[in-house]
Amino acid sequence: MLRSLAREFKLNSCNDFLLKRTRLFSTRAGGGHGSRLEGKVALITGSASGLGKATAHEFIQQGAHVIIADTDSELGQQVAKELGPAAHFVQCDVSVESQIAEAVETAVARHGKLDIMYNNAGITGPAFPPSIADLDLEEFDHVMRVNVRGAVAGMKHAARVMVPAGAGSILCTSSISGVLGGLGPHPYSISKFTIPGLVKSVASELCRSGVRVNCISPGPIPTEMSVREIGQFYPGATREQVIEIVNGVGELKGAKCEEKDVAQAAVYLASDEAKYVTGHNLVVDGGFTCFKTLSFPPPDQFV
């Protein structure tokens, strides 16, 4: 409690000073096209919508060629067309290893290499999570097969290309549900807790071959999937109202987490700017998981 009070006083007293320094030392990137991923080839699973689509867009803006890998053939082809000639779609169910292998082979066949493998595809499982005592293990296995086994398969087949090349960046999407317990259904949370451990395990091997492995844990973002899932708890709410609910979960004043924020984090980890970063879980949550508010009773209760 004392730390929280001290932090509040410190922030208030330093606010003007920090604003002045920001004008002098701002590191915000400029708009328009960049070249942080110039000439690189990326494969992104689950990229026909949501975070994957946003990341594909950012990668292409930064000069990369992107393989859009997704189960939704119609939407995936549409997204590839929208993104232009630097994008190419392949149908890929990450729970089927052979399809991941084929997606990697497509990237190499088209571009002669694979620089970035982003294991982004994932599912949440049941929207209304049962007690652990009532957990359907068939549903659990399905979530783990997509979220964890799919990521392992992606790492495996990317490594077969990247290790001989002596370079590469492998990314995975985790979640704040893999940082704090109780934020999601058991199958989803367990799968996302697994990802950072998987990243460290694989990074410990592949660092000897010049291949980096990292993951990103996004905070609450109103993606199509999250709006659809959370909307089931609020059947009377409009889509806009559900988006407001999701955005209201954030803690960082004056900002909200958007798909582009996660995509830009992925650009950093995929780029040479992060050449010495591996085995890391980059949490993009506006401070959501860095503290817990103490629920003290009001002082006047004891007057």
HUKA-V188147 format. One record per helix or strand of 2 or more residues. SS is the DSSP state (h for helix, s for strand). FROM is the first residue (numbers start at 1). LEN is the number of residues. If there is no record, write none. Layout:
BEGIN
ss->[SS:SS]
from->[FROM:FROM]
len->[LEN:LEN]
END
This chain:
BEGIN
ss->[h:s:h:s:h:s:h:s:h:h:s:h:h:s:h:h:h:h:s:h]
from->[2:41:50:65:73:87:97:116:132:137:168:176:186:211:224:239:259:272:281:299]
len->[24:5:12:6:11:5:15:4:3:29:6:3:24:8:8:10:12:3:4:4]
END
